[in-house]
Amino acid sequence: MFPQIGVQTVIIFKHLQFQGEWKRTFPLYGMSYEALKPAQLLVVEESAGNLVTYWFDLKMNDEVYVIYTDSQVHIPAICVKSSKGDQIKCKG
């Protein structure tokens, strides 16, 4: 883990989908995901029973930190798009 300067977003999530190439490491608490190339992260949040999906564009070496016990995701970016519902799709 290394310091990241700039915009940040923290969301309580329902689902996450890491698209592109990521490296996963296991720090003391939570999980760290580092983008190996420009990549995208989809985050589904539930608020008042409604699901919303947020898209984040990450640069190479951006690190996303996830605390699964609290369902928190720390993202070094601001969302580029949002849409009602769970927009996470399977391959195919």
Residue frames as a rotation matrix with the C-alpha (Angstrom) as fourth column:
MET 1
0.583 0.812 0.000 0.00
0.812 -0.583 0.000 0.00
0.000 0.000 -1.000 0.00
PHE 2
-0.630 -0.773 0.070 1.23
0.776 -0.631 0.018 3.45
0.030 0.066 0.997 -0.83
PRO 3
-0.353 0.515 -0.781 -0.14
0.246 -0.755 -0.608 6.96
-0.903 -0.407 0.140 -0.28
GLN 4
-0.362 0.326 0.873 -2.56
0.918 -0.040 0.396 8.16
0.164 0.945 -0.284 -2.95
ILE 5
-0.668 0.070 -0.741 -3.07
0.211 -0.937 -0.278 11.89
-0.714 -0.342 0.611 -3.35
GLY 6
-0.918 0.389 -0.080 -6.16
-0.237 -0.375 0.896 13.27
0.319 0.842 0.436 -5.03
VAL 7
-0.098 0.982 0.164 -9.87
-0.933 -0.148 0.329 12.62
0.347 -0.120 0.930 -5.13
GLN 8
-0.989 -0.144 -0.046 -11.25
-0.112 0.904 -0.413 9.70
0.101 -0.403 -0.910 -3.12
THR 9
-0.015 1.000 -0.003 -14.61
-0.786 -0.010 0.619 7.96
0.619 0.012 0.786 -2.77
VAL 10
-0.973 -0.135 0.189 -15.75
-0.225 0.747 -0.626 5.67
-0.057 -0.651 -0.757 0.03
ILE 11
-0.132 0.954 -0.269 -18.93
-0.834 0.040 0.550 3.62
0.536 0.297 0.790 -0.50
ILE 12
-0.409 0.192 0.892 -20.71
-0.522 0.753 -0.401 0.98
-0.748 -0.630 -0.208 1.53
PHE 13
-0.537 0.062 -0.841 -21.16
-0.824 0.175 0.539 -1.68
0.180 0.983 -0.043 -1.14
LYS 14
0.509 0.701 0.500 -23.43
-0.656 0.692 -0.302 -4.60
-0.557 -0.174 0.812 -1.93
HIS 15
0.729 -0.315 0.608 -21.40
0.560 0.785 -0.264 -5.98
-0.394 0.533 0.749 -4.88
LEU 16
0.223 -0.725 -0.651 -18.06
-0.554 -0.644 0.527 -5.15
-0.802 0.243 -0.546 -6.57
GLN 17
0.801 -0.123 0.586 -16.79
0.495 0.687 -0.533 -6.07
-0.337 0.717 0.611 -10.02
PHE 18
0.131 -0.867 -0.480 -13.15
-0.282 -0.497 0.821 -5.43
-0.950 0.028 -0.310 -10.95
GLN 19
0.910 0.180 0.374 -12.78
0.304 0.323 -0.896 -5.21
-0.282 0.929 0.239 -14.74
GLY 20
0.643 -0.763 -0.063 -9.35
-0.571 -0.423 -0.704 -5.28
0.511 0.489 -0.707 -16.35
GLU 21
0.189 -0.689 -0.700 -6.07
0.399 0.705 -0.587 -6.45
0.897 -0.168 0.408 -14.80
TRP 22
0.608 0.093 0.789 -5.76
-0.632 -0.544 0.552 -6.24
0.480 -0.834 -0.272 -11.02
LYS 23
-0.416 -0.704 -0.576 -3.27
0.074 0.604 -0.793 -7.49
0.907 -0.372 -0.199 -8.43
ARG 24
0.693 0.691 0.203 -4.81
-0.221 -0.064 0.973 -8.52
0.686 -0.720 0.109 -5.09
THR 25
-0.537 -0.824 -0.184 -2.82
0.010 0.212 -0.977 -8.36
0.844 -0.526 -0.105 -1.85
PHE 26
0.465 0.688 -0.557 -3.74
0.495 0.319 0.808 -9.08
0.734 -0.652 -0.193 1.74
PRO 27
-0.414 -0.575 0.706 -2.72
-0.315 -0.637 -0.704 -6.29
0.854 -0.514 0.083 4.12
LEU 28
-0.997 -0.079 -0.003 -3.42
-0.022 0.322 -0.947 -6.63
0.076 -0.944 -0.322 7.84
TYR 29
-0.326 0.945 -0.036 -7.08
0.149 0.014 -0.989 -5.57
-0.933 -0.328 -0.145 7.53
GLY 30
0.527 0.659 -0.537 -9.19
-0.422 -0.345 -0.838 -5.82
-0.738 0.668 0.096 4.40
MET 31
0.246 -0.362 0.899 -7.99
0.780 0.625 0.038 -6.44
-0.575 0.692 0.436 0.88
SER 32
0.027 -0.328 -0.944 -6.03
-0.328 -0.895 0.302 -4.28
-0.944 0.302 -0.132 -1.54
TYR 33
0.466 0.148 0.872 -6.50
0.740 0.475 -0.476 -4.31
-0.485 0.867 0.112 -5.33
GLU 34
-0.150 -0.601 -0.785 -3.99
-0.143 -0.772 0.619 -2.53
-0.978 0.205 0.030 -7.57
ALA 35
0.892 0.449 -0.059 -4.79
-0.079 0.027 -0.996 -1.75
-0.446 0.893 0.059 -11.21
LEU 36
0.025 -0.918 0.395 -1.98
0.509 0.352 0.786 -3.15
-0.861 0.181 0.476 -13.37
LYS 37
-0.800 -0.092 0.593 -3.28
0.569 -0.427 0.703 -1.19
0.188 0.900 0.394 -16.39
PRO 38
-0.734 0.668 0.125 -6.09
-0.678 -0.732 -0.064 1.35
0.049 -0.132 0.990 -16.74
ALA 39
-0.841 0.443 -0.309 -9.12
0.447 0.892 0.061 -0.54
0.303 -0.087 -0.949 -15.42
GLN 40
-0.328 0.822 0.466 -12.71
-0.528 -0.568 0.631 -0.13
0.784 -0.038 0.620 -14.33
LEU 41
-0.971 0.128 -0.201 -14.51
0.238 0.531 -0.813 -0.86
0.002 -0.837 -0.547 -11.07
LEU 42
-0.233 0.956 0.178 -18.28
-0.189 -0.224 0.956 -1.28
0.954 0.189 0.233 -10.78
VAL 43
-0.996 -0.034 -0.079 -19.77
0.074 0.113 -0.991 -0.77
0.043 -0.993 -0.110 -7.31
VAL 44
-0.161 0.987 -0.002 -23.37
0.240 0.041 0.970 -1.60
0.957 0.155 -0.243 -6.42
GLU 45
-0.983 -0.065 0.172 -24.77
-0.134 -0.389 -0.912 0.28
0.126 -0.919 0.373 -3.45
GLU 46
-0.243 0.946 -0.214 -28.08
0.732 0.323 0.599 -0.34
0.636 -0.011 -0.771 -1.73
SER 47
-0.999 -0.009 0.031 -29.89
-0.011 -0.799 -0.601 2.66
0.030 -0.601 0.799 -0.30
ALA 48
-0.423 0.900 0.108 -33.43
-0.702 -0.250 -0.667 2.49
-0.573 -0.358 0.737 1.11
GLY 49
0.133 0.483 0.866 -33.97
0.071 0.867 -0.494 -0.83
-0.989 0.127 0.081 -0.68
ASN 50
0.969 0.173 -0.176 -32.89
-0.142 -0.193 -0.971 0.56
-0.202 0.966 -0.162 -4.07
LEU 51
0.267 -0.907 0.325 -29.76
0.691 0.415 0.591 -0.60
-0.671 0.067 0.738 -5.89
VAL 52
0.914 -0.145 -0.378 -27.51
-0.343 -0.774 -0.533 1.85
-0.216 0.617 -0.757 -7.75
THR 53
0.529 -0.782 0.330 -24.43
0.814 0.578 0.066 0.93
-0.242 0.234 0.942 -9.81
TYR 54
0.778 -0.406 -0.480 -21.46
-0.371 -0.913 0.171 3.31
-0.508 0.045 -0.860 -10.00
TRP 55
0.751 -0.596 0.285 -18.64
0.613 0.469 -0.636 3.11
0.245 0.652 0.717 -12.57
PHE 56
0.712 -0.634 -0.301 -15.10
-0.256 -0.634 0.729 4.20
-0.653 -0.443 -0.614 -11.71
ASP 57
0.820 -0.572 -0.026 -12.19
0.116 0.211 -0.971 4.55
0.560 0.793 0.239 -14.13
LEU 58
0.795 -0.606 -0.022 -8.86
0.010 -0.024 1.000 3.74
-0.606 -0.795 -0.013 -12.49
LYS 59
0.601 -0.694 -0.395 -5.38
-0.746 -0.311 -0.589 4.55
0.286 0.649 -0.705 -13.73
MET 60
0.380 -0.603 -0.702 -2.46
0.252 0.797 -0.549 2.15
0.890 0.032 0.455 -13.72
ASN 61
-0.641 -0.698 -0.318 -1.16
0.381 0.070 -0.922 1.69
0.666 -0.713 0.221 -10.14
ASP 62
-0.212 0.647 0.733 -4.35
-0.788 -0.556 0.263 3.05
0.578 -0.522 0.628 -8.55
GLU 63
-0.893 -0.137 -0.428 -5.11
0.131 0.832 -0.539 1.03
0.430 -0.537 -0.726 -5.44
VAL 64
0.076 0.966 0.248 -8.61
-0.560 -0.164 0.812 0.19
0.825 -0.201 0.529 -4.21
TYR 65
-0.922 -0.380 0.081 -8.90
-0.254 0.434 -0.864 -0.85
0.293 -0.817 -0.496 -0.59
VAL 66
0.039 0.967 -0.252 -11.80
-0.359 0.249 0.899 -3.03
0.932 0.055 0.357 0.55
ILE 67
-0.849 -0.135 0.511 -12.83
-0.529 0.231 -0.817 -3.66
-0.008 -0.963 -0.268 4.15
TYR 68
-0.570 0.629 -0.528 -15.17
-0.042 0.620 0.784 -6.64
0.820 0.469 -0.327 3.87
THR 69
-0.664 0.324 -0.674 -16.25
0.745 0.363 -0.559 -6.66
0.064 -0.874 -0.482 7.54
ASP 70
-0.397 0.496 -0.772 -17.83
0.178 -0.783 -0.595 -3.19
-0.900 -0.374 0.223 7.07
SER 71
0.241 0.419 0.875 -18.53
0.909 0.220 -0.355 -3.54
-0.341 0.881 -0.328 3.32
GLN 72
0.651 -0.119 -0.750 -16.48
-0.135 -0.990 0.040 -0.38
-0.747 0.075 -0.660 2.68
VAL 73
0.348 -0.605 0.716 -14.62
0.934 0.288 -0.210 0.25
-0.079 0.742 0.666 -0.54
HIS 74
0.397 -0.368 -0.841 -12.07
0.053 -0.905 0.421 3.09
-0.916 -0.212 -0.340 -0.73
ILE 75
0.451 -0.094 0.888 -11.55
0.875 0.243 -0.419 4.24
-0.176 0.966 0.191 -4.33
PRO 76
-0.341 -0.648 -0.681 -9.00
0.430 -0.752 0.500 6.82
-0.836 -0.122 0.535 -5.54
ALA 77
-0.928 0.135 0.347 -11.46
0.287 -0.333 0.898 8.28
0.237 0.933 0.270 -8.08
ILE 78
-0.483 0.857 -0.178 -14.85
-0.507 -0.439 -0.741 9.93
-0.714 -0.268 0.647 -8.49
CYS 79
-0.132 0.468 0.874 -17.53
0.519 0.784 -0.341 7.94
-0.844 0.409 -0.347 -10.30
VAL 80
-0.934 -0.231 -0.271 -17.89
-0.124 -0.503 0.856 8.63
-0.334 0.833 0.441 -14.02
LYS 81
-0.472 0.823 -0.317 -21.42
-0.496 0.049 0.867 7.23
0.729 0.566 0.385 -14.33
SER 82
-0.852 0.293 0.433 -24.27
-0.247 0.505 -0.827 5.82
-0.462 -0.812 -0.358 -12.25
SER 83
-0.532 0.709 -0.464 -27.38
-0.496 0.184 0.849 3.86
0.687 0.681 0.254 -13.11
LYS 84
0.107 0.663 0.741 -30.36
-0.985 0.174 -0.013 2.46
-0.138 -0.729 0.671 -11.22
GLY 85
0.933 0.351 -0.084 -30.25
-0.356 0.933 -0.056 -1.24
0.059 0.082 0.995 -10.41
ASP 86
0.250 -0.835 0.490 -27.47
-0.157 0.464 0.872 -3.82
-0.955 -0.295 -0.015 -10.27
GLN 87
0.778 0.018 -0.627 -25.67
-0.612 -0.201 -0.765 -3.39
-0.140 0.979 -0.145 -13.62
ILE 88
-0.304 -0.901 0.309 -22.97
-0.765 0.425 0.483 -5.99
-0.567 -0.090 -0.819 -12.94
LYS 89
0.685 0.507 -0.523 -23.03
-0.728 0.499 -0.470 -8.52
0.023 0.703 0.711 -15.79
CYS 90
0.342 -0.526 0.779 -21.56
-0.014 0.825 0.564 -11.97
-0.940 -0.204 0.274 -16.25
LYS 91
-0.656 -0.596 -0.464 -19.42
-0.541 -0.058 0.839 -12.85
-0.526 0.801 -0.285 -19.28
GLY 92
-0.956 0.128 0.264 -21.29
0.262 0.775 0.575 -14.18
-0.131 0.619 -0.774 -22.26
